[in-house]
Amino acid sequence: MRGLRDDVYRRPLATALERLGVGPGWRCVDVGAGGGDVSVALGEVVGRQGRVYAVDSDPRARDEVARAAASHTQVVAITQAGEDLLLPELVDLAFCRFLLLHVFDPAAVLARMASAVRAGGYVVAQEPITSAGRIAGNPLSMPDARHPDVGALLPALARSAGLELIDAWAEAPASAGPGPVADYLSSLTGVDPGDDPVVLPPLVTVIARAGAAADAWRPLQQGASGGG
Ligand SMILES: C[S@@+](CC[C@H](N)C(=O)[O-])C[C@H]1O[C@@H](n2cnc3c(N)ncnc32)[C@H](O)[C@@H]1O
């Protein structure tokens, strides 16, 4: 599952990181890190001079990330809700993928991510429009998610969190017959699409910059202490 998601949705992640020029020494947080696919990818890019906080509200994720990032001491796993995000330092990049569809209030979590970033730093969110995905032309659904189509609102949510919108786009992996797209869909739904054409939920990427509005949260960050 980890590997599958990494395969089929790798392209938007790579595009976003390249677009930002993320490199050695960057400080990042991956909120809703799950098994740590993105945290480990970021850890490789920022190197040992950098730092990646892998934050997830589920304590089990901490162990999973620790295993996935065993050879990356720059990846620090923290059990914390995105709504309570508070790090020992301001970061250059606050990132989330497939998180906001599950949280109670996506705008509150985005605002909290904005508060974790230094002035001029970046917030990047990658979230799906589930109902725009298709199997044999029929829309997909995700009844367990609170906001399955949050991707469609993402640019506006970023602006209301006080962020400056730099770029936004949508990408959807698509295929027919056996392969990573069919495997990924089967792992999500338990249904093998066979030879039916599949368009996975488009992932909307928003790249936004924290500016003056993020400064308003600065005293909160300065009160933070200690590591994960
Ligand atoms: C679908 S997984 C995404 C994992 C990873 N971001 C990825 O793209 O592979 C969603 C993760 O968000 C976490 N999560 C859900 N609500 C959260 C919250 N309010 N704060 C932090 N993490 C949360 C879940 O525990 C889960 O690990």
The ligand as a Tripos MOL2 file, in Angstrom:
@<TRIPOS>MOLECULE
LIG
   27    29     1     0     0
SMALL
NO_CHARGES

@<TRIPOS>ATOM
      1 C1         -4.3400    8.4670    3.9690 C.3       1 LIG1
      2 S1         -3.0760    8.6360    5.1650 S.3       1 LIG1
      3 C2         -1.9120    9.6270    4.2520 C.3       1 LIG1
      4 C3         -0.4920    9.2700    4.5600 C.3       1 LIG1
      5 C4          0.5600   10.0690    3.8040 C.3       1 LIG1
      6 N1          0.3820   11.4910    3.9500 N.3       1 LIG1
      7 C5          0.5900    9.6900    2.3360 C.2       1 LIG1
      8 O1          0.2780   10.5090    1.4950 O.co2     1 LIG1
      9 O2          0.9560    8.5590    2.0370 O.co2     1 LIG1
     10 C6         -3.7620    9.8490    6.2820 C.3       1 LIG1
     11 C7         -2.9610    9.9860    7.5730 C.3       1 LIG1
     12 O3         -3.4310   11.1520    8.2600 O.3       1 LIG1
     13 C8         -3.4750   10.8660    9.6430 C.3       1 LIG1
     14 N2         -4.4200   11.8060   10.2630 N.ar      1 LIG1
     15 C9         -5.7760   11.7960   10.1930 C.ar      1 LIG1
     16 N3         -6.2700   12.8540   10.8670 N.ar      1 LIG1
     17 C10        -5.2150   13.5390   11.3590 C.ar      1 LIG1
     18 C11        -5.0900   14.7190   12.1280 C.ar      1 LIG1
     19 N4         -6.1680   15.4240   12.5210 N.pl3     1 LIG1
     20 N5         -3.8520   15.1390   12.4470 N.ar      1 LIG1
     21 C12        -2.7530   14.4440   12.0570 C.ar      1 LIG1
     22 N6         -2.8160   13.3150   11.3340 N.ar      1 LIG1
     23 C13        -4.0330   12.8740   10.9840 C.ar      1 LIG1
     24 C14        -3.9050    9.4080    9.7210 C.3       1 LIG1
     25 O4         -3.5460    8.8250   10.9590 O.3       1 LIG1
     26 C15        -3.1550    8.8190    8.5270 C.3       1 LIG1
     27 O5         -1.8910    8.3070    8.9170 O.3       1 LIG1
@<TRIPOS>BOND
     1     1     2 1
     2     2     3 1
     3     2    10 1
     4     3     4 1
     5     4     5 1
     6     5     6 1
     7     5     7 1
     8     7     8 2
     9     7     9 1
    10    10    11 1
    11    11    12 1
    12    11    26 1
    13    12    13 1
    14    13    14 1
    15    13    24 1
    16    14    15 ar
    17    14    23 ar
    18    15    16 ar
    19    16    17 ar
    20    17    18 ar
    21    17    23 ar
    22    18    19 1
    23    18    20 ar
    24    20    21 ar
    25    21    22 ar
    26    22    23 ar
    27    24    25 1
    28    24    26 1
    29    26    27 1
@<TRIPOS>SUBSTRUCTURE
     1 LIG1         1 GROUP 0 **** ****
